[in-house]
Each structure stands twice: as structure tokens, then as C-alpha cells.
């Protein structure tokens, strides 16, 4: 190899050693083997070499080209390996370190309350019944012994929809979940034991009322049911739901068109502190009673053979009492801060599973 070719080899090797990354390496490659590179220029000058030297000169240039190409590719492999090692070191994960906290979903307080209610009543032998949100006038009012002059039928209390036919009573957004009880009695033969949970609608909106809210209602039909069965069922439920084994419960005479006799149910609480279970004060919590014979007859059940009890409560109301929530409106405003505070973990057990 002539001195100029040896010098080119030495210079290329030195430049490759100095190349610290692939960009510098590529600059060396182009300066030697590129279209304007040093070796390329020598190859182009081969035609001007005397004929007797041209063969040896060409062979030496080709050997040098192969050697330099091998050196250049070997250096690229070294740089790529070093770059990969550096990247792996920078992105190294300590698998023994605790994981980063991640945002997880949660269960809305209303959904959680209904899950707890379903668990408690399920343990008592009740099954869950469902029905449509849009009801006929008969299912929502007539079958439940609610007369035409009753204030619940007024426009300022009830959302009416356009009639389905001329002269027909307009359908309504159900004002309570009792129509599902009617549908269940029409569809199934007694004995029955069901609870109904779902949305209801009334034209009212303030800190303690919403135009859309949730109710739970229960219905039991059998041959020998009495007020004692109703009282035992509700006392057990309330004490289980609120987690107070000796929660005071009081039944007061009242009036509902669909039950006779009818009773309001109160629980003991402290008016000054808001604490449930003591204080000497009473707080109304739900309505109940024995199913009116006319309602049984309207649903095709003989009231001389069968009798039953029914009860109903607002899901939001008991949720507010249990968790100390002062205002109804945030339930539907979607404020993430409120939800983080009051929502429940999807992995938390229900009260029934906690052994309350």
C-alpha cells in the first residue's frame, strides 16, 4: 500500500475513534466514501495513472475501500450498542419501587346506597323488579287508588307528556316507583316479595328537592301478613342500613291513597347535632302501610284472600342522612371534588358483607 493510501486509512481510523455518536460517525463515512469523499476522489483519478501502474493501483484502492467499509460498519455497531446501553440505563425501572398513584373510578353515592339496599332486602328474600320511566295515567295514579282531584295529579307537580291518541289520558313521567308494583301484581301471582329502585320525576327543584330523584319501594303480598311483619321488616332494614343496632324507630298514623292503614316512619336523632340514633328528637324517614284492598282488586288479586304491606323512601334522602350531606343539588352537578369526597370505592364491601 502506498503512503497516501496508508495515510488515508490511518486518518479514517482516527476519525472513527473520535466519533462519539452516530451523527459524527456518518460525517466520517461521507467524507471518505461519499460522492465527494477522499477515497472516491482517488478512484476517479485512477484513469490518469500510467498503464503499467494502473492495475496495482486499482487493486490497492479496492482493498482499501473494502477495509474502510468494514471499519466504518464496525464502528457503527459499537456506537449503536453504546447508544442502546445509555438509553437502557436512562430508562431503567426499579421494579421494587412502589407504583405511582393512579386515578381510579368510584361509585356514586346514589348507586352505592342502592347496592346496600338491594343487599339488605335481598337477605330478607326480596327480589328486584323494574319498570318503564314513562307510565300511563292508570298505572301511575288510577290503579293506586289516587282520585282525579288528588293534588299529585296537578300540572305543577307532575310532568305530563303529549297524549298518544286524541282524547286519551296523557302519559306521565312516573312520579313514584309504585307503578312497578302494579305491573308486578298484574304480571305475577302471589305470594310476592319485591323491591323497586329507580328514577322518579316531579316538578320541584331546591336544596332538598330535585325534578329527578330516586326512590326505593317494597311490596310483600301473602295470605297472613300483618302490621307486625311490616314493622319488623323496616326496623331491621333501618338499623342495618344506618349501622346502629339500637336505632329508635317510631311508627305514626298517616294517610296514603294506596295503603290502609298508613304509617309514617320516624327514626331517633339529635336535632342540634344531626347525629342519628339519639338526642330525643324524631326525623321522618319513609312512608308505609298495608296495601289498600282496592289496589289489590285493581291488580286482579282477591283482597279477601291476600293482603300485603308496602313502603317507600327517597334514596337521596337516606344517603344524605347517612353521610351528612346537607344539599341535594350536588348529587347531579358532577363536581369532581364532591365526588372524590363522597363517592365509594368499587372494591369496598357492602354493609351486609361487613356484618352490620
C-alpha positions as CSV (number, residue, x, y, z in Angstrom):
1,X,0.0,0.0,0.0
2,X,1.4,3.4,-1.0
3,X,2.0,6.1,1.6
4,X,-1.1,8.2,0.5
5,X,-3.4,5.1,0.9
6,X,-1.9,4.2,4.3
7,X,-2.3,7.8,5.4
8,X,-5.9,7.7,4.4
9,X,-6.5,4.5,6.3
10,X,-4.8,5.9,9.4
11,X,-6.7,9.2,9.2
12,X,-10.0,7.4,8.8
13,X,-9.4,5.1,11.8
14,X,-8.5,8.1,13.9
15,X,-11.6,10.0,12.8
16,X,-13.8,6.9,13.6
17,X,-12.3,6.6,17.1
18,X,-13.1,10.3,17.7
19,X,-16.7,9.9,16.5
20,X,-18.8,10.0,19.8
21,X,-22.2,9.4,18.2
22,X,-23.9,8.3,15.0
23,X,-24.1,11.8,13.6
24,X,-20.3,12.2,13.8
25,X,-19.8,8.7,12.5
26,X,-21.9,9.5,9.5
27,X,-19.9,12.6,8.8
28,X,-16.7,10.4,8.7
29,X,-18.4,7.9,6.4
30,X,-19.5,10.6,3.9
31,X,-16.1,12.3,4.0
32,X,-14.4,9.1,2.9
33,X,-16.9,7.0,0.9
34,X,-19.4,9.7,-0.2
35,X,-19.7,11.1,-3.8
36,X,-17.1,13.8,-2.8
37,X,-15.2,11.6,-0.4
38,X,-11.5,11.2,-0.3
39,X,-11.4,7.6,-1.4
40,X,-14.0,8.3,-4.1
41,X,-11.7,11.0,-5.5
42,X,-8.8,8.6,-5.6
43,X,-10.9,6.1,-7.6
44,X,-11.9,8.8,-10.0
45,X,-8.2,9.7,-10.5
46,X,-7.3,6.1,-11.4
47,X,-7.7,6.8,-15.2
48,X,-4.7,9.3,-15.0
49,X,-2.3,6.7,-13.6
50,X,0.3,5.2,-16.1
51,X,-1.0,2.0,-17.6
52,X,1.8,-0.2,-16.1
53,X,0.8,1.0,-12.6
54,X,-2.9,1.2,-13.0
55,X,-3.6,-2.4,-12.3
56,X,-1.8,-2.5,-9.0
57,X,-3.1,0.9,-8.0
58,X,-6.7,-0.1,-8.7
59,X,-6.3,-3.4,-6.7
60,X,-4.9,-1.4,-3.7
61,X,-7.7,1.1,-3.9
62,X,-10.4,-1.6,-3.9
63,X,-8.7,-3.4,-1.0
64,X,-8.6,-0.1,0.9
65,X,-12.3,0.6,0.1
66,X,-13.3,-2.9,1.5
67,X,-11.2,-2.4,4.6
68,X,-12.5,1.1,5.3
69,X,-16.1,-0.1,4.7
70,X,-15.5,-2.8,7.3
71,X,-14.0,-0.4,9.8
72,X,-16.9,2.1,9.3
73,X,-19.6,-0.6,9.8
74,X,-17.8,-2.0,12.8
75,X,-17.7,1.5,14.4
76,X,-21.4,2.0,13.7
77,X,-22.2,-1.2,15.6
78,X,-20.1,0.0,18.5
79,X,-21.9,3.3,18.6
80,X,-25.4,1.8,18.3
81,X,-24.6,-0.6,21.1
82,X,-23.3,2.2,23.3
83,X,-26.4,4.3,22.5
84,X,-28.7,1.4,23.4
85,X,-26.8,0.9,26.7
86,X,-27.2,4.6,27.5
87,X,-30.9,4.5,26.7
88,X,-31.5,1.4,28.8
89,X,-29.6,3.0,31.7
90,X,-31.6,6.2,31.4
91,X,-35.0,4.3,31.2
92,X,-34.2,1.8,33.8
93,X,-37.2,0.9,36.0
94,X,-36.8,-0.1,39.6
95,X,-39.3,-2.9,39.9
96,X,-39.0,-2.9,43.7
97,X,-40.2,0.7,43.9
98,X,-43.9,1.4,44.8
99,X,-46.1,2.2,41.8
100,X,-47.1,5.7,41.0
101,X,-50.6,6.6,42.3
102,X,-53.3,6.3,39.6
103,X,-56.7,7.8,39.4
104,X,-59.3,5.2,39.9
105,X,-63.0,5.2,39.3
106,X,-65.5,5.4,42.1
107,X,-69.2,4.6,42.7
108,X,-71.6,7.5,43.0
109,X,-73.2,7.8,46.5
110,X,-76.7,7.1,45.0
111,X,-75.5,3.9,43.3
112,X,-73.7,2.8,46.4
113,X,-76.8,3.3,48.5
114,X,-79.0,1.3,46.1
115,X,-76.4,-1.5,46.2
116,X,-76.6,-1.6,50.0
117,X,-80.4,-1.5,50.0
118,X,-80.5,-4.4,47.5
119,X,-78.1,-6.4,49.6
120,X,-80.1,-5.9,52.8
121,X,-83.5,-6.6,51.3
122,X,-82.1,-9.4,49.3
123,X,-81.1,-11.1,52.5
124,X,-84.8,-10.8,53.6
125,X,-85.9,-12.7,50.5
126,X,-86.9,-9.7,48.3
127,X,-86.2,-9.7,44.6
128,X,-85.7,-6.6,42.4
129,X,-88.4,-5.5,39.9
130,X,-88.1,-2.9,37.2
131,X,-90.4,-0.9,35.0
132,X,-90.5,2.0,32.5
133,X,-90.0,5.6,33.4
134,X,-92.9,6.7,31.2
135,X,-96.2,5.4,32.6
136,X,-99.8,5.5,31.7
137,X,-102.2,7.6,33.9
138,X,-103.8,4.3,35.1
139,X,-100.6,2.7,36.2
140,X,-99.2,5.8,37.9
141,X,-102.5,7.0,39.5
142,X,-105.7,5.1,38.8
143,X,-104.6,1.6,39.9
144,X,-103.2,3.0,43.1
145,X,-106.5,4.5,44.2
146,X,-105.4,8.1,43.6
147,X,-108.6,10.0,42.7
148,X,-108.9,12.5,39.9
149,X,-108.9,15.5,42.2
150,X,-105.8,14.5,44.1
151,X,-103.1,17.3,44.1
152,X,-100.4,14.9,43.0
153,X,-102.1,14.9,39.5
154,X,-101.7,18.7,39.2
155,X,-99.5,20.1,36.4
156,X,-97.3,21.9,38.9
157,X,-96.4,18.6,40.5
158,X,-96.3,16.1,37.5
159,X,-94.6,16.1,34.1
160,X,-97.2,15.2,31.5
161,X,-96.3,14.1,28.0
162,X,-98.4,14.6,24.8
163,X,-101.3,12.2,24.5
164,X,-100.7,9.1,22.4
165,X,-104.3,9.4,20.9
166,X,-107.0,12.1,20.8
167,X,-108.9,12.2,24.0
168,X,-106.7,9.6,25.7
169,X,-105.2,10.5,29.1
170,X,-101.6,11.8,28.6
171,X,-98.8,9.6,29.8
172,X,-96.6,10.9,32.6
173,X,-93.0,10.6,33.8
174,X,-93.6,8.4,36.8
175,X,-94.0,10.3,40.0
176,X,-93.0,7.3,42.1
177,X,-91.9,3.8,41.6
178,X,-95.3,2.3,42.7
179,X,-96.4,1.7,39.1
180,X,-93.8,-1.1,39.0
181,X,-95.6,-2.7,42.0
182,X,-98.8,-2.5,39.9
183,X,-97.1,-4.1,36.9
184,X,-95.6,-6.8,39.1
185,X,-99.0,-7.7,40.7
186,X,-100.6,-7.8,37.2
187,X,-97.8,-10.0,35.8
188,X,-97.1,-12.4,38.7
189,X,-99.3,-14.4,41.1
190,X,-98.9,-14.0,44.8
191,X,-97.1,-14.6,47.1
192,X,-94.8,-11.7,46.1
193,X,-91.9,-10.0,47.7
194,X,-90.2,-7.4,45.6
195,X,-88.3,-4.1,45.9
196,X,-88.2,-1.4,43.2
197,X,-85.4,1.1,42.8
198,X,-85.3,3.7,40.1
199,X,-85.7,7.3,38.9
200,X,-88.8,9.3,39.5
201,X,-89.8,12.8,38.4
202,X,-91.7,15.7,40.0
203,X,-91.8,19.4,39.1
204,X,-89.8,20.7,42.1
205,X,-86.3,21.9,42.5
206,X,-84.5,23.4,45.5
207,X,-81.9,22.4,48.1
208,X,-84.0,19.4,49.3
209,X,-85.9,18.6,46.1
210,X,-84.9,17.7,42.5
211,X,-87.1,17.3,39.4
212,X,-85.5,13.9,39.0
213,X,-84.7,11.7,42.0
214,X,-84.6,8.1,43.1
215,X,-86.9,6.0,45.2
216,X,-87.0,2.6,46.7
217,X,-90.3,0.9,47.3
218,X,-91.1,-2.5,48.7
219,X,-94.1,-4.8,48.3
220,X,-94.9,-8.0,50.0
221,X,-98.2,-10.0,49.3
222,X,-99.1,-13.1,51.2
223,X,-102.1,-14.7,53.0
224,X,-101.2,-13.8,56.6
225,X,-99.1,-10.7,56.5
226,X,-99.7,-8.1,59.3
227,X,-98.5,-4.8,60.5
228,X,-96.1,-6.7,62.7
229,X,-94.3,-8.1,59.7
230,X,-94.1,-4.6,58.2
231,X,-92.7,-3.1,61.4
232,X,-90.1,-5.9,61.8
233,X,-89.0,-5.6,58.2
234,X,-88.5,-1.9,58.3
235,X,-86.8,-1.8,61.8
236,X,-84.3,-4.4,60.6
237,X,-83.6,-2.6,57.4
238,X,-83.1,0.8,59.1
239,X,-80.8,-0.5,61.8
240,X,-78.8,-2.4,59.2
241,X,-78.6,0.4,56.7
242,X,-77.5,3.1,59.2
243,X,-75.3,0.7,61.2
244,X,-77.0,1.5,64.5
245,X,-78.1,-1.7,66.3
246,X,-80.4,0.1,68.8
247,X,-81.7,2.9,66.4
248,X,-85.0,4.1,67.8
249,X,-87.8,3.7,65.2
250,X,-91.4,5.1,65.6
251,X,-94.5,4.5,63.5
252,X,-97.1,7.3,63.2
253,X,-100.6,7.1,61.7
254,X,-100.8,8.8,58.4
255,X,-102.7,8.7,55.1
256,X,-101.8,7.4,51.6
257,X,-104.4,6.6,49.0
258,X,-102.8,3.2,48.2
259,X,-102.4,1.9,51.8
260,X,-104.8,1.4,54.7
261,X,-103.8,1.7,57.5
262,X,-100.9,4.0,56.5
263,X,-97.9,5.0,58.7
264,X,-95.0,7.4,58.6
265,X,-91.8,6.0,60.0
266,X,-89.5,8.2,62.1
267,X,-86.0,7.5,63.4
268,X,-84.4,8.9,66.5
269,X,-81.9,11.7,66.0
270,X,-80.4,14.8,67.6
271,X,-81.8,17.9,66.1
272,X,-79.0,20.1,67.3
273,X,-76.0,18.0,66.1
274,X,-77.7,16.0,63.4
275,X,-76.5,12.7,64.9
276,X,-78.7,9.7,64.3
277,X,-79.8,7.3,67.0
278,X,-80.1,9.7,70.0
279,X,-81.0,13.1,71.2
280,X,-84.6,12.6,71.9
281,X,-85.9,14.1,68.6
282,X,-87.6,12.3,65.7
283,X,-87.0,12.5,62.0
284,X,-89.4,11.3,59.3
285,X,-87.7,8.8,57.1
286,X,-90.2,6.9,55.0
287,X,-93.9,6.0,54.4
288,X,-95.5,2.6,54.7
289,X,-98.8,0.8,55.3
290,X,-100.9,-2.2,54.4
291,X,-101.8,-2.4,50.8
292,X,-105.3,-1.0,50.2
293,X,-107.9,-3.6,49.2
294,X,-108.9,-1.5,46.2
295,X,-105.3,-1.6,44.9
296,X,-105.2,-5.4,45.2
297,X,-108.6,-5.7,43.4
298,X,-107.4,-3.3,40.7
299,X,-104.5,-5.6,40.0
300,X,-106.6,-8.8,39.9
301,X,-105.7,-10.0,43.5
302,X,-108.6,-11.1,45.8
303,X,-108.3,-8.9,48.9
304,X,-110.4,-11.3,50.9
305,X,-107.6,-14.0,50.5
306,X,-104.4,-12.0,50.1
307,X,-103.1,-9.0,51.9
308,X,-99.7,-7.2,51.9
309,X,-97.6,-4.3,53.0
310,X,-95.8,-1.7,51.1
311,X,-93.2,1.0,51.9
312,X,-91.3,3.7,50.1
313,X,-88.4,6.1,50.7
314,X,-86.2,8.6,48.8
315,X,-82.8,7.2,48.1
316,X,-81.2,10.6,48.1
317,X,-82.7,11.4,51.5
318,X,-81.3,8.4,53.3
319,X,-78.0,8.9,51.5
320,X,-77.8,12.5,52.8
321,X,-78.7,11.4,56.3
322,X,-76.2,8.5,56.4
323,X,-73.2,10.6,55.0
324,X,-74.1,14.0,56.4
325,X,-74.7,15.6,53.0
326,X,-76.5,18.9,53.5
327,X,-77.6,19.7,50.0
328,X,-79.4,17.6,47.3
329,X,-78.2,19.5,44.3
330,X,-74.5,18.4,44.2
331,X,-75.7,14.8,43.6
332,X,-76.3,15.8,39.9
333,X,-73.7,18.6,39.3
334,X,-70.8,16.4,38.5
335,X,-68.3,18.3,40.7
336,X,-65.3,16.1,40.8
337,X,-64.2,17.4,44.2
338,X,-67.6,16.5,45.7
339,X,-67.5,13.1,44.1
340,X,-64.0,12.4,45.4
341,X,-65.2,13.2,48.9
342,X,-68.5,11.3,49.0
343,X,-68.0,8.5,46.3
344,X,-67.2,5.0,47.4
345,X,-64.5,2.6,46.2
346,X,-65.8,-0.1,43.9
347,X,-63.8,-2.6,45.9
348,X,-65.3,-1.7,49.3
349,X,-67.8,-4.4,50.7
350,X,-71.4,-3.6,51.2
351,X,-72.8,-3.1,54.7
352,X,-74.3,-6.6,54.6
353,X,-70.9,-8.1,53.9
354,X,-69.4,-6.1,56.7
355,X,-71.7,-7.9,59.1
356,X,-73.7,-4.9,60.2
